[in-house]
Amino acid sequence: MKEILEELRKNPKAGDIDRNKFAGNSEFLKIGAITRDLQSLFGLYQWEILTSEWSLDGLSFVVVGRLTVTCEGNQYSFDGIASKKIGDPHKDIPAINAYCFKNACKHLGNRFGAYLNKSISIESKTETEHIEHMKSIKELDRLGVYYNNLQPHEKTAGIKGAYKNIKMNLNK
C-alpha cells in the first residue's frame, strides 16, 4: 500500500499530459495513460455508469459513474460526474463518459491529474495526510465529486442544478 500511495502522490508523466486549446489551453491526461496506470498500479479495475440524464436546462447531458479499484484485498470506489452541451451525440456522449471517468480517477491523486490546472499539489504530503485527504473528499459529498473539480469545458450552465437533481435521485 505504501508503494502505491507514493506513486499516487507523484506528478503525472510529462508525456501523458496534453493541452485543450478549446478550454484556455488547460492541461489534461490522455485516457490511454490513465488506463495504463490503473492497470499498472491496481491490476483490474471496474468502471460503471451510475446514471445518465439530460440536465435541467435540457441542453446538456450529465453522466455520473463509479471507478472501483482493489488494493491489498480492499475495494475503493471513487465517483465522477461530467456534463457537456450536446451538438453531435455520436461524438459528445462518448466524450462525456470519458470526462466522467477522468474525474473519478482524479480522486486517486496527483498521478491521475488531481491537481492539473491548480496551484497546489499533494506530492509533498505524507502517507497519513494523503489518506486523510482521500477520506475528506469522500466525506465532503456522497458522490465524491464537487463542482470546482470539473474542467472548464464541463462547467455548463445547467451542471449545478443537474448535480443537485442527481444527488436527490441517488439519495431516494
N, CA and C atoms as an extended XYZ file, in Angstrom:
516
Properties=species:S:1:pos:R:3:atomname:S:1:resname:S:1:resid:I:1 pbc="F F F"
N         0.824       -1.197        0.000 N   MET     1
C         0.000        0.000        0.000 CA  MET     1
C         0.862        1.253        0.000 C   MET     1
N         1.949        1.240        0.767 N   LYS     2
C         2.807        2.407        0.864 CA  LYS     2
C         3.392        2.770       -0.506 C   LYS     2
N         3.782        1.747       -1.283 N   GLU     3
C         4.354        1.993       -2.605 CA  GLU     3
C         3.318        2.604       -3.548 C   GLU     3
N         2.086        2.111       -3.452 N   ILE     4
C         1.027        2.644       -4.309 CA  ILE     4
C         0.730        4.090       -3.942 C   ILE     4
N         0.667        4.396       -2.646 N   LEU     5
C         0.421        5.776       -2.218 CA  LEU     5
C         1.545        6.710       -2.695 C   LEU     5
N         2.764        6.221       -2.669 N   GLU     6
C         3.880        7.023       -3.177 CA  GLU     6
C         3.697        7.313       -4.661 C   GLU     6
N         3.264        6.313       -5.426 N   GLU     7
C         3.022        6.515       -6.861 CA  GLU     7
C         1.873        7.488       -7.099 C   GLU     7
N         0.832        7.402       -6.284 N   LEU     8
C        -0.328        8.277       -6.450 CA  LEU     8
C         0.007        9.735       -6.153 C   LEU     8
N         0.983        9.963       -5.280 N   ARG     9
C         1.389       11.331       -4.937 CA  ARG     9
C         2.262       11.965       -6.006 C   ARG     9
N         2.869       11.166       -6.870 N   LYS    10
C         3.763       11.700       -7.895 CA  LYS    10
C         2.982       12.485       -8.937 C   LYS    10
N         3.681       13.431       -9.565 N   ASN    11
C         3.080       14.160      -10.681 CA  ASN    11
C         2.912       13.215      -11.868 C   ASN    11
N         1.949       13.495      -12.739 N   PRO    12
C         1.823       12.678      -13.948 CA  PRO    12
C         3.087       12.810      -14.810 C   PRO    12
N         3.341       11.806      -15.612 N   LYS    13
C         4.487       11.850      -16.520 CA  LYS    13
C         4.234       12.927      -17.573 C   LYS    13
N         5.272       13.694      -17.899 N   ALA    14
C         5.127       14.818      -18.833 CA  ALA    14
C         4.534       14.386      -20.173 C   ALA    14
N         4.919       13.232      -20.676 N   GLY    15
C         4.409       12.747      -21.952 CA  GLY    15
C         2.950       12.338      -21.920 C   GLY    15
N         2.389       12.207      -20.724 N   ASP    16
C         0.991       11.800      -20.571 CA  ASP    16
C         0.038       12.993      -20.529 C   ASP    16
N         0.602       14.191      -20.496 N   ILE    17
C        -0.201       15.409      -20.383 CA  ILE    17
C        -0.354       16.054      -21.755 C   ILE    17
N        -1.564       16.477      -22.049 N   ASP    18
C        -1.841       17.198      -23.288 CA  ASP    18
C        -2.563       18.489      -22.928 C   ASP    18
N        -2.785       19.335      -23.907 N   ARG    19
C        -3.463       20.618      -23.676 CA  ARG    19
C        -4.720       20.710      -24.533 C   ARG    19
N        -5.755       21.317      -23.961 N   ASN    20
C        -7.013       21.523      -24.666 CA  ASN    20
C        -7.065       22.968      -25.160 C   ASN    20
N        -6.852       23.154      -26.439 N   LYS    21
C        -6.830       24.507      -26.998 CA  LYS    21
C        -8.202       25.178      -26.971 C   LYS    21
N        -9.269       24.390      -26.780 N   PHE    22
C       -10.617       24.946      -26.721 CA  PHE    22
C       -11.035       25.315      -25.301 C   PHE    22
N       -10.195       25.033      -24.328 N   ALA    23
C       -10.510       25.330      -22.920 CA  ALA    23
C        -9.353       26.082      -22.281 C   ALA    23
N        -8.937       27.148      -22.909 N   GLY    24
C        -7.886       28.003      -22.345 CA  GLY    24
C        -6.538       27.315      -22.229 C   GLY    24
N        -6.289       26.358      -23.112 N   ASN    25
C        -5.016       25.624      -23.103 CA  ASN    25
C        -4.804       24.852      -21.796 C   ASN    25
N        -5.909       24.452      -21.150 N   SER    26
C        -5.804       23.719      -19.888 CA  SER    26
C        -5.194       22.337      -20.134 C   SER    26
N        -4.534       21.829      -19.112 N   GLU    27
C        -3.879       20.526      -19.215 CA  GLU    27
C        -4.868       19.410      -18.882 C   GLU    27
N        -4.675       18.255      -19.525 N   PHE    28
C        -5.450       17.074      -19.202 CA  PHE    28
C        -4.602       15.843      -19.463 C   PHE    28
N        -4.952       14.757      -18.797 N   LEU    29
C        -4.250       13.488      -19.005 CA  LEU    29
C        -4.895       12.716      -20.140 C   LEU    29
N        -4.065       12.082      -20.943 N   LYS    30
C        -4.557       11.248      -22.028 CA  LYS    30
C        -5.206       10.000      -21.434 C   LYS    30
N        -6.317        9.586      -22.017 N   ILE    31
C        -7.080        8.452      -21.485 CA  ILE    31
C        -6.243        7.170      -21.477 C   ILE    31
N        -5.399        6.984      -22.472 N   GLY    32
C        -4.544        5.797      -22.521 CA  GLY    32
C        -3.572        5.736      -21.358 C   GLY    32
N        -3.064        6.894      -20.949 N   ALA    33
C        -2.150        6.954      -19.804 CA  ALA    33
C        -2.886        6.599      -18.512 C   ALA    33
N        -4.114        7.059      -18.402 N   ILE    34
C        -4.903        6.768      -17.201 CA  ILE    34
C        -5.174        5.272      -17.083 C   ILE    34
N        -5.646        4.659      -18.161 N   THR    35
C        -5.946        3.224      -18.099 CA  THR    35
C        -4.672        2.405      -17.903 C   THR    35
N        -3.580        2.833      -18.519 N   ARG    36
C        -2.295        2.137      -18.333 CA  ARG    36
C        -1.877        2.167      -16.872 C   ARG    36
N        -1.958        3.353      -16.244 N   ASP    37
C        -1.545        3.488      -14.847 CA  ASP    37
C        -2.492        2.761      -13.896 C   ASP    37
N        -3.793        2.756      -14.202 N   LEU    38
C        -4.735        1.998      -13.377 CA  LEU    38
C        -4.375        0.513      -13.395 C   LEU    38
N        -4.126       -0.013      -14.587 N   GLN    39
C        -3.761       -1.424      -14.707 CA  GLN    39
C        -2.427       -1.715      -14.040 C   GLN    39
N        -1.482       -0.798      -14.195 N   SER    40
C        -0.151       -0.989      -13.619 CA  SER    40
C        -0.191       -0.990      -12.086 C   SER    40
N        -0.957       -0.070      -11.506 N   LEU    41
C        -0.998        0.065      -10.050 CA  LEU    41
C        -1.970       -0.895       -9.367 C   LEU    41
N        -3.108       -1.155      -10.013 N   PHE    42
C        -4.161       -1.913       -9.339 CA  PHE    42
C        -4.523       -3.226      -10.027 C   PHE    42
N        -3.980       -3.485      -11.187 N   GLY    43
C        -4.384       -4.678      -11.928 CA  GLY    43
C        -5.751       -4.447      -12.531 C   GLY    43
N        -6.729       -5.162      -12.063 N   LEU    44
C        -8.086       -4.981      -12.570 CA  LEU    44
C        -8.762       -3.796      -11.890 C   LEU    44
N        -9.585       -3.125      -12.650 N   TYR    45
C       -10.416       -2.061      -12.090 CA  TYR    45
C       -11.768       -2.165      -12.765 C   TYR    45
N       -12.775       -1.532      -12.155 N   GLN    46
C       -14.125       -1.579      -12.707 CA  GLN    46
C       -14.642       -0.168      -12.898 C   GLN    46
N       -15.283        0.083      -14.034 N   TRP    47
C       -15.921        1.363      -14.313 CA  TRP    47
C       -17.382        1.098      -14.642 C   TRP    47
N       -18.276        1.815      -13.977 N   GLU    48
C       -19.694        1.662      -14.265 CA  GLU    48
C       -20.376        3.026      -14.286 C   GLU    48
N       -21.356        3.158      -15.155 N   ILE    49
C       -22.166        4.366      -15.218 CA  ILE    49
C       -23.316        4.192      -14.230 C   ILE    49
N       -23.410        5.095      -13.254 N   LEU    50
C       -24.475        5.016      -12.255 CA  LEU    50
C       -25.777        5.615      -12.782 C   LEU    50
N       -25.657        6.741      -13.460 N   THR    51
C       -26.829        7.398      -14.025 CA  THR    51
C       -26.393        8.304      -15.161 C   THR    51
N       -27.284        8.495      -16.099 N   SER    52
C       -27.060        9.455      -17.180 CA  SER    52
C       -28.412       10.063      -17.523 C   SER    52
N       -28.431       11.364      -17.662 N   GLU    53
C       -29.700       12.047      -17.928 CA  GLU    53
C       -29.441       13.434      -18.472 C   GLU    53
N       -30.483       14.021      -19.026 N   TRP    54
C       -30.394       15.393      -19.510 CA  TRP    54
C       -30.386       16.330      -18.307 C   TRP    54
N       -29.636       17.403      -18.411 N   SER    55
C       -29.595       18.388      -17.327 CA  SER    55
C       -30.926       19.126      -17.263 C   SER    55
N       -31.113       19.896      -16.202 N   LEU    56
C       -32.372       20.610      -16.009 CA  LEU    56
C       -32.643       21.626      -17.109 C   LEU    56
N       -31.574       22.167      -17.712 N   ASP    57
C       -31.781       23.146      -18.781 CA  ASP    57
C       -32.103       22.475      -20.116 C   ASP    57
N       -31.977       21.136      -20.190 N   GLY    58
C       -32.321       20.399      -21.401 CA  GLY    58
C       -31.313       20.516      -22.525 C   GLY    58
N       -30.214       21.207      -22.291 N   LEU    59
C       -29.217       21.400      -23.337 CA  LEU    59
C       -27.986       20.520      -23.154 C   LEU    59
N       -27.789       20.040      -21.940 N   SER    60
C       -26.590       19.272      -21.616 CA  SER    60
C       -26.968       17.871      -21.172 C   SER    60
N       -26.026       16.968      -21.341 N   PHE    61
C       -26.196       15.599      -20.888 CA  PHE    61
C       -25.252       15.395      -19.714 C   PHE    61
N       -25.722       14.756      -18.652 N   VAL    62
C       -24.951       14.570      -17.431 CA  VAL    62
C       -24.762       13.080      -17.181 C   VAL    62
N       -23.537       12.704      -16.822 N   VAL    63
C       -23.226       11.312      -16.514 CA  VAL    63
C       -22.564       11.254      -15.142 C   VAL    63
N       -22.984       10.292      -14.325 N   VAL    64
C       -22.339       10.006      -13.047 CA  VAL    64
C       -21.861        8.557      -13.118 C   VAL    64
N       -20.576        8.343      -12.818 N   GLY    65
C       -20.021        6.997      -12.882 CA  GLY    65
C       -19.194        6.667      -11.658 C   GLY    65
N       -18.843        5.390      -11.528 N   ARG    66
C       -18.066        4.943      -10.366 CA  ARG    66
C       -16.889        4.078      -10.817 C   ARG    66
N       -15.712        4.444      -10.333 N   LEU    67
C       -14.488        3.674      -10.537 CA  LEU    67
C       -14.234        2.878       -9.264 C   LEU    67
N       -13.996        1.580       -9.403 N   THR    68
C       -13.663        0.743       -8.253 CA  THR    68
C       -12.319        0.082       -8.515 C   THR    68
N       -11.398        0.250       -7.549 N   VAL    69
C       -10.079       -0.377       -7.628 CA  VAL    69
C        -9.908       -1.260       -6.396 C   VAL    69
N        -9.051       -2.260       -6.521 N   THR    70
C        -8.761       -3.145       -5.401 CA  THR    70
C        -7.290       -3.008       -5.047 C   THR    70
N        -7.047       -2.795       -3.759 N   CYS    71
C        -5.679       -2.666       -3.266 CA  CYS    71
C        -5.565       -3.481       -1.979 C   CYS    71
N        -4.659       -4.421       -1.983 N   GLU    72
C        -4.438       -5.298       -0.825 CA  GLU    72
C        -5.736       -5.916       -0.308 C   GLU    72
N        -6.573       -6.364       -1.235 N   GLY    73
C        -7.807       -7.044       -0.868 CA  GLY    73
C        -8.977       -6.143       -0.519 C   GLY    73
N        -8.754       -4.836       -0.439 N   ASN    74
C        -9.824       -3.893       -0.120 CA  ASN    74
C       -10.262       -3.170       -1.380 C   ASN    74
N       -11.582       -2.970       -1.526 N   GLN    75
C       -12.099       -2.225       -2.669 CA  GLN    75
C       -12.344       -0.780       -2.280 C   GLN    75
N       -11.956        0.109       -3.201 N   TYR    76
C       -12.144        1.544       -3.004 CA  TYR    76
C       -12.908        2.074       -4.216 C   TYR    76
N       -13.943        2.865       -3.954 N   SER    77
C       -14.751        3.418       -5.037 CA  SER    77
C       -14.645        4.931       -5.055 C   SER    77
N       -14.595        5.468       -6.263 N   PHE    78
C       -14.492        6.910       -6.474 CA  PHE    78
C       -15.477        7.286       -7.570 C   PHE    78
N       -16.314        8.277       -7.289 N   ASP    79
C       -17.340        8.678       -8.240 CA  ASP    79
C       -16.919        9.909       -9.015 C   ASP    79
N       -17.401        9.995      -10.246 N   GLY    80
C       -17.132       11.139      -11.101 CA  GLY    80
C       -18.423       11.632      -11.719 C   GLY    80
N       -18.400       12.880      -12.150 N   ILE    81
C       -19.548       13.478      -12.829 CA  ILE    81
C       -19.016       14.302      -13.983 C   ILE    81
N       -19.786       14.356      -15.063 N   ALA    82
C       -19.413       15.184      -16.207 CA  ALA    82
C       -20.679       15.620      -16.924 C   ALA    82
N       -20.570       16.763      -17.564 N   SER    83
C       -21.675       17.306      -18.325 CA  SER    83
C       -21.118       18.012      -19.545 C   SER    83
N       -21.877       18.003      -20.615 N   LYS    84
C       -21.446       18.679      -21.838 CA  LYS    84
C       -22.677       19.020      -22.646 C   LYS    84
N       -22.647       20.187      -23.268 N   LYS    85
C       -23.720       20.532      -24.197 CA  LYS    85
C       -23.622       19.592      -25.389 C   LYS    85
N       -24.757       19.118      -25.833 N   ILE    86
C       -24.788       18.137      -26.911 CA  ILE    86
C       -24.936       18.837      -28.262 C   ILE    86
N       -23.988       18.578      -29.128 N   GLY    87
C       -24.053       19.037      -30.511 CA  GLY    87
C       -24.253       17.820      -31.394 C   GLY    87
N       -23.243       16.966      -31.428 N   ASP    88
C       -23.284       15.710      -32.169 CA  ASP    88
C       -23.269       14.565      -31.162 C   ASP    88
N       -24.395       13.906      -30.938 N   PRO    89
C       -24.473       12.848      -29.916 CA  PRO    89
C       -23.451       11.724      -30.122 C   PRO    89
N       -23.098       11.417      -31.370 N   HIS    90
C       -22.143       10.343      -31.639 CA  HIS    90
C       -20.752       10.679      -31.129 C   HIS    90
N       -20.425       11.954      -31.047 N   LYS    91
C       -19.127       12.385      -30.519 CA  LYS    91
C       -19.234       12.780      -29.048 C   LYS    91
N       -20.295       13.490      -28.723 N   ASP    92
C       -20.391       14.108      -27.403 CA  ASP    92
C       -20.691       13.128      -26.273 C   ASP    92
N       -21.528       12.128      -26.494 N   ILE    93
C       -21.861       11.169      -25.430 CA  ILE    93
C       -20.612       10.375      -25.016 C   ILE    93
N       -19.820        9.816      -25.957 N   PRO    94
C       -18.583        9.139      -25.534 CA  PRO    94
C       -17.611       10.090      -24.829 C   PRO    94
N       -17.574       11.345      -25.273 N   ALA    95
C       -16.685       12.327      -24.634 CA  ALA    95
C       -17.109       12.569      -23.182 C   ALA    95
N       -18.411       12.668      -22.938 N   ILE    96
C       -18.908       12.876      -21.575 CA  ILE    96
C       -18.530       11.688      -20.692 C   ILE    96
N       -18.671       10.484      -21.217 N   ASN    97
C       -18.290        9.291      -20.451 CA  ASN    97
C       -16.806        9.329      -20.102 C   ASN    97
N       -15.973        9.748      -21.052 N   ALA    98
C       -14.525        9.844      -20.795 CA  ALA    98
C       -14.227       10.906      -19.740 C   ALA    98
N       -14.899       12.065      -19.813 N   TYR    99
C       -14.690       13.119      -18.808 CA  TYR    99
C       -15.084       12.613      -17.425 C   TYR    99
N       -16.189       11.895      -17.360 N   CYS   100
C       -16.674       11.357      -16.086 CA  CYS   100
C       -15.648       10.374      -15.510 C   CYS   100
N       -15.139        9.478      -16.348 N   PHE   101
C       -14.127        8.511      -15.942 CA  PHE   101
C       -12.880        9.233      -15.426 C   PHE   101
N       -12.429       10.252      -16.156 N   LYS   102
C       -11.243       11.002      -15.739 CA  LYS   102
C       -11.474       11.709      -14.406 C   LYS   102
N       -12.674       12.265      -14.211 N   ASN   103
C       -12.966       12.946      -12.945 CA  ASN   103
C       -12.957       11.976      -11.775 C   ASN   103
N       -13.458       10.770      -11.976 N   ALA   104
C       -13.410        9.765      -10.909 CA  ALA   104
C       -11.959        9.396      -10.609 C   ALA   104
N       -11.158        9.238      -11.644 N   CYS   105
C        -9.744        8.866      -11.468 CA  CYS   105
C        -8.957        9.937      -10.720 C   CYS   105
N        -9.331       11.194      -10.884 N   LYS   106
C        -8.619       12.289      -10.207 CA  LYS   106
C        -8.621       12.120       -8.690 C   LYS   106
N        -9.630       11.445       -8.153 N   HIS   107
C        -9.704       11.244       -6.707 CA  HIS   107
C        -8.591       10.337       -6.190 C   HIS   107
N        -7.951        9.618       -7.088 N   LEU   108
C        -6.842        8.751       -6.678 CA  LEU   108
C        -5.604        9.564       -6.318 C   LEU   108
N        -5.458       10.743       -6.874 N   GLY   109
C        -4.320       11.578       -6.509 CA  GLY   109
C        -3.650       12.251       -7.681 C   GLY   109
N        -2.525       12.831       -7.376 N   ASN   110
C        -1.749       13.619       -8.321 CA  ASN   110
C        -1.440       12.861       -9.607 C   ASN   110
N        -1.062       11.606       -9.501 N   ARG   111
C        -0.677       10.798      -10.659 CA  ARG   111
C        -1.778       10.757      -11.715 C   ARG   111
N        -3.033       10.882      -11.272 N   PHE   112
C        -4.172       10.808      -12.180 CA  PHE   112
C        -4.778       12.184      -12.466 C   PHE   112
N        -3.983       13.228      -12.268 N   GLY   113
C        -4.394       14.565      -12.673 CA  GLY   113
C        -5.193       15.346      -11.662 C   GLY   113
N        -5.166       14.939      -10.390 N   ALA   114
C        -5.961       15.629       -9.371 CA  ALA   114
C        -5.642       17.116       -9.290 C   ALA   114
N        -4.403       17.475       -9.560 N   TYR   115
C        -4.017       18.870       -9.376 CA  TYR   115
C        -3.532       19.529      -10.655 C   TYR   115
N        -3.874       18.953      -11.802 N   LEU   116
C        -3.586       19.641      -13.060 CA  LEU   116
C        -4.419       20.917      -13.095 C   LEU   116
N        -3.844       21.985      -13.574 N   ASN   117
C        -4.517       23.283      -13.695 CA  ASN   117
C        -4.878       23.896      -12.348 C   ASN   117
N        -4.244       23.436      -11.289 N   LYS   118
C        -4.460       24.005       -9.953 CA  LYS   118
C        -3.111       24.452       -9.409 C   LYS   118
N        -3.135       25.349       -8.466 N   SER   119
C        -1.889       25.903       -7.936 CA  SER   119
C        -1.337       25.112       -6.758 C   SER   119
N        -1.964       23.984       -6.396 N   ILE   120
C        -1.483       23.187       -5.278 CA  ILE   120
C        -1.143       21.784       -5.751 C   ILE   120
N        -0.413       21.067       -4.943 N   SER   121
C        -0.037       19.697       -5.267 CA  SER   121
C         0.012       18.895       -3.979 C   SER   121
N        -0.189       17.586       -4.079 N   ILE   122
C        -0.099       16.744       -2.892 CA  ILE   122
C         1.169       15.907       -2.907 C   ILE   122
N         2.073       16.181       -3.847 N   GLU   123
C         3.268       15.358       -3.957 CA  GLU   123
C         4.061       15.335       -2.660 C   GLU   123
N         4.023       16.425       -1.907 N   SER   124
C         4.818       16.501       -0.682 CA  SER   124
C         4.065       15.993        0.554 C   SER   124
N         2.806       15.623        0.413 N   LYS   125
C         2.051       15.148        1.579 CA  LYS   125
C         2.561       13.792        2.049 C   LYS   125
N         2.464       13.569        3.338 N   THR   126
C         2.846       12.268        3.899 CA  THR   126
C         1.761       11.250        3.583 C   THR   126
N         2.051        9.990        3.826 N   GLU   127
C         1.079        8.919        3.585 CA  GLU   127
C        -0.196        9.165        4.391 C   GLU   127
N        -0.057        9.530        5.651 N   THR   128
C        -1.215        9.769        6.514 CA  THR   128
C        -2.022       10.958        6.008 C   THR   128
N        -1.335       12.039        5.609 N   GLU   129
C        -2.036       13.212        5.087 CA  GLU   129
C        -2.793       12.861        3.811 C   GLU   129
N        -2.187       12.019        2.955 N   HIS   130
C        -2.847       11.631        1.714 CA  HIS   130
C        -4.101       10.809        2.023 C   HIS   130
N        -4.023        9.890        2.948 N   ILE   131
C        -5.186        9.075        3.325 CA  ILE   131
C        -6.288        9.977        3.889 C   ILE   131
N        -5.913       10.929        4.755 N   GLU   132
C        -6.896       11.859        5.313 CA  GLU   132
C        -7.529       12.711        4.213 C   GLU   132
N        -6.709       13.115        3.224 N   HIS   133
C        -7.217       13.886        2.091 CA  HIS   133
C        -8.270       13.074        1.335 C   HIS   133
N        -7.980       11.797        1.088 N   MET   134
C        -8.916       10.935        0.373 CA  MET   134
C       -10.204       10.759        1.176 C   MET   134
N       -10.096       10.591        2.493 N   LYS   135
C       -11.277       10.449        3.340 CA  LYS   135
C       -12.103       11.723        3.322 C   LYS   135
N       -11.443       12.884        3.362 N   SER   136
C       -12.175       14.151        3.394 CA  SER   136
C       -12.957       14.367        2.107 C   SER   136
N       -12.396       13.925        0.978 N   ILE   137
C       -13.124       14.041       -0.282 CA  ILE   137
C       -14.409       13.222       -0.207 C   ILE   137
N       -14.304       12.003        0.305 N   LYS   138
C       -15.477       11.146        0.404 CA  LYS   138
C       -16.502       11.725        1.373 C   LYS   138
N       -16.037       12.380        2.446 N   GLU   139
C       -16.954       12.941        3.424 CA  GLU   139
C       -17.606       14.218        2.921 C   GLU   139
N       -16.931       14.957        2.049 N   LEU   140
C       -17.488       16.211        1.551 CA  LEU   140
C       -18.789       15.994        0.794 C   LEU   140
N       -18.850       14.875        0.090 N   ASP   141
C       -20.004       14.669       -0.750 CA  ASP   141
C       -20.160       13.186       -1.036 C   ASP   141
N       -21.371       12.684       -0.942 N   ARG   142
C       -21.605       11.256       -1.176 CA  ARG   142
C       -21.142       10.821       -2.557 C   ARG   142
N       -21.268       11.665       -3.538 N   LEU   143
C       -20.829       11.330       -4.890 CA  LEU   143
C       -19.315       11.404       -5.041 C   LEU   143
N       -18.647       12.023       -4.103 N   GLY   144
C       -17.193       12.124       -4.196 CA  GLY   144
C       -16.726       13.130       -5.221 C   GLY   144
N       -17.595       14.026       -5.640 N   VAL   145
C       -17.261       15.000       -6.674 CA  VAL   145
C       -17.785       16.355       -6.233 C   VAL   145
N       -17.076       17.400       -6.529 N   TYR   146
C       -17.614       18.718       -6.271 CA  TYR   146
C       -17.342       19.612       -7.470 C   TYR   146
N       -18.197       20.597       -7.611 N   TYR   147
C       -18.239       21.432       -8.811 CA  TYR   147
C       -16.872       22.017       -9.181 C   TYR   147
N       -16.099       22.458       -8.204 N   ASN   148
C       -14.817       23.086       -8.507 CA  ASN   148
C       -13.788       22.129       -9.086 C   ASN   148
N       -14.011       20.830       -9.005 N   ASN   149
C       -13.082       19.847       -9.557 CA  ASN   149
C       -13.287       19.635      -11.050 C   ASN   149
N       -14.374       20.166      -11.608 N   LEU   150
C       -14.659       19.945      -13.010 CA  LEU   150
C       -13.776       20.824      -13.889 C   LEU   150
N       -13.500       20.345      -15.089 N   GLN   151
C       -12.730       21.106      -16.062 CA  GLN   151
C       -13.596       22.246      -16.592 C   GLN   151
N       -12.968       23.326      -17.105 N   PRO   152
C       -13.744       24.475      -17.586 CA  PRO   152
C       -14.821       24.099      -18.608 C   PRO   152
N       -14.516       23.184      -19.525 N   HIS   153
C       -15.491       22.829      -20.555 CA  HIS   153
C       -16.646       21.995      -20.000 C   HIS   153
N       -16.539       21.532      -18.769 N   GLU   154
C       -17.608       20.751      -18.158 CA  GLU   154
C       -18.539       21.617      -17.307 C   GLU   154
N       -18.176       22.852      -17.103 N   LYS   155
C       -18.969       23.740      -16.254 CA  LYS   155
C       -20.031       24.448      -17.098 C   LYS   155
N       -20.975       23.682      -17.561 N   THR   156
C       -22.047       24.252      -18.369 CA  THR   156
C       -23.065       24.903      -17.455 C   THR   156
N       -23.942       25.679      -18.045 N   ALA   157
C       -24.910       26.450      -17.264 CA  ALA   157
C       -25.782       25.570      -16.373 C   ALA   157
N       -26.106       24.374      -16.811 N   GLY   158
C       -27.036       23.544      -16.056 CA  GLY   158
C       -26.402       22.548      -15.110 C   GLY   158
N       -25.092       22.525      -15.008 N   ILE   159
C       -24.448       21.458      -14.246 CA  ILE   159
C       -24.787       21.508      -12.755 C   ILE   159
N       -24.835       22.699      -12.168 N   LYS   160
C       -25.132       22.773      -10.730 CA  LYS   160
C       -26.514       22.223      -10.428 C   LYS   160
N       -27.503       22.623      -11.204 N   GLY   161
C       -28.858       22.136      -10.992 CA  GLY   161
C       -28.967       20.649      -11.264 C   GLY   161
N       -28.303       20.184      -12.309 N   ALA   162
C       -28.345       18.761      -12.643 CA  ALA   162
C       -27.671       17.942      -11.562 C   ALA   162
N       -26.575       18.457      -11.037 N   TYR   163
C       -25.835       17.754       -9.989 CA  TYR   163
C       -26.714       17.591       -8.753 C   TYR   163
N       -27.436       18.651       -8.367 N   LYS   164
C       -28.339       18.576       -7.226 CA  LYS   164
C       -29.450       17.565       -7.498 C   LYS   164
N       -29.974       17.567       -8.716 N   ASN   165
C       -31.035       16.637       -9.086 CA  ASN   165
C       -30.546       15.193       -9.005 C   ASN   165
N       -29.331       14.924       -9.492 N   ILE   166
C       -28.771       13.574       -9.437 CA  ILE   166
C       -28.559       13.151       -7.985 C   ILE   166
N       -28.055       14.056       -7.151 N   LYS   167
C       -27.847       13.738       -5.735 CA  LYS   167
C       -29.169       13.341       -5.089 C   LYS   167
N       -30.250       14.103       -5.393 N   MET   168
C       -31.548       13.803       -4.813 CA  MET   168
C       -32.013       12.412       -5.274 C   MET   168
N       -31.823       12.085       -6.555 N   ASN   169
C       -32.253       10.787       -7.076 CA  ASN   169
C       -31.472        9.645       -6.417 C   ASN   169
N       -30.176        9.822       -6.191 N   LEU   170
C       -29.367        8.773       -5.590 CA  LEU   170
C       -29.684        8.582       -4.107 C   LEU   170
N       -30.182        9.629       -3.447 N   ASN   171
C       -30.486        9.549       -2.025 CA  ASN   171
C       -31.869        8.962       -1.758 C   ASN   171
N       -32.650        8.687       -2.795 N   LYS   172
C       -34.001        8.141       -2.601 CA  LYS   172
C       -33.945        6.721       -2.126 C   LYS   172
